[in-house]
Amino acid sequence: MLLFTLLIPFIAAIILLFIKNSKAANIAAISFSAFTLSIVLCIVFTKTTNIDLAWLPQLNSRFLLQADGLAKILLLLTAISFPAILIATAHNQLKNKHIFLSLMLFTQTGLTGVFLAGDALLFYFFWELALIPVYFLCSIWGGEKRIAVTFKFFIYTFLGSLFMLIGIILLYTNTPDHSFAIESFKHATLTSAQQMTAFVLFFIAFAIKMPIFPLHTWQPDAYEQSPTAVTMVLSAVMVKMGLYGVIRWLLPLFPAAAKTASVFIIDISVVGVLYASFIAIRQDDMKRLIAYSSIAHIGLMSAALFTQNEIGMQGVLVQLFSHGINVLGLWIVADIIEQQTGTRSMKHLGGLAKKQPTLAILFIGFALANIALPLTNAFVGEFLMFNSLFQFNPWVALAAGISIVVAAIYTLNMVQKVAYGEVSEMTSTMQAPNKYAQAVLIVLLIVVFFTGIYPQPLFNLTADTLQNLFC
């Protein structure tokens, strides 16, 4: 089943290259992604066996796939996100849509591989496989400034990947059996200087991908200029690659270096949280507001990770899934509004609750989750993360806590401008959203409140990860 999660989207991506009819391509892409979701659900709720096959024997690198709780929760998020995105954006008009959908499924293949790989070289291969299609998706189907923005995105990610590759080679040459397996990397004989060097190389790659301050500058522009379907992938799933890398590779492989650097990383993460939160207040473009909100949420997760506290880690593991669901819902609503009104400017919107009350209710539900209102999924993760920050340093927790108030300000301000007030000229043209997109939003909102009221399944799913990290 682990192999099928890679093969199905990969084969589907190749098939889609030959289906030039947009409607048929949509149906095929959605069907394949839904089939992948059904397999992932089987993996999540059953005990899975790792896959270990020969791959590059000359380098002692193996095709090793592993599915513990951490991998499963991100595998589930990826498998939910892609059919949701494809269904919600099925009616968006794009040139050569079959190629667009093919690249989307190539991206899904890469992301799935990143979350399953237990071999460093295989991890790097899938890391690049996930990024390359996104480069073409942004540069071909993006907005007016797509070339400059995509070039910036490429430079950042290329440098991050280069640093990580150097780090991988450094570890490989110091393993006792010259293997790329993560277990071999854990037994690498490194001096203190070598461990810190490798830590920095890996951390830069992961920090760019999250992104956290001050390596975040590519993100708001990329989110704004990318097609909304691609922005959804970047924000809901792809940023989790960096956080996943910290949990899977960085903390277990470089414990001493992580402890030394923890105070600095927590400080810059909290600075990033506040910086992004205050900039979000100033935004009029819905895409940019959601983008800066995402930077703030990721920064909080980064800070909680480096407290190296079991409570904080549990909060991050839950929030990895919760943030993806919440931000996906916000992006889908923003896309529906933009597709129907032709604008993302909040000053030109208003009165959504009068014109389309169902869509407004769904929008408000995701907005409340974005500010971690009790009974929503985000409250669970944020409560645990702030708990760990308070144990680490009460003043750091207080500084990060300011973001809660600021998030409420910019999120509720967005709700007020878009959903309430008099019906604007642009909002007056809106029709009822596509029933399939509306169904996706309803399902996602059910997940928001179900996991907010009863998060135990998420705790159970990630229990083995916590045990391996802290026992």
Secondary structure, DSSP 8 states (H G I E B T S, - for coil): -HHHHHHHHHHHHHHHTT---HHHHHHHHHHHHHHHHHHHHHHHTS----EEEEEEGGGTEEEEE---HHHHHHHHHHHHHHHHHHHHTTT---TTHHHHHHHHHHHHHHHHHHHHB-BHHHHHHHHHHHHHHHHHHHHHHS-TTHHHHHHHHHHHHHHHHHHHHHHHHHHHTTSTT---BHHHHHT----HHHHHHHHHHHHHHHHHHTT-TTS-THHHHHHHHS-HHHHHHIIIIITHHHHHHIIIIIHHH-HHHHHHHHHHHHHHHHHHHHHHHHHHHT--BHHHHHHHHHHHHHHHHHHHHTTT-HHHHHHHHHHHHHHHHHHHHHHHHHHHHHHHHS--BGGG---HHHH-HHHHHHHHHHHHHHTT-TTSHHHHHHHHHHHHHHHH-HHHHHHHHHHHHHHHHHHHHHHHHHHSSS--TTGGG-----HHHHHHHHHHHHHHHHHHH--HHHHHHTHHHHHHHH-
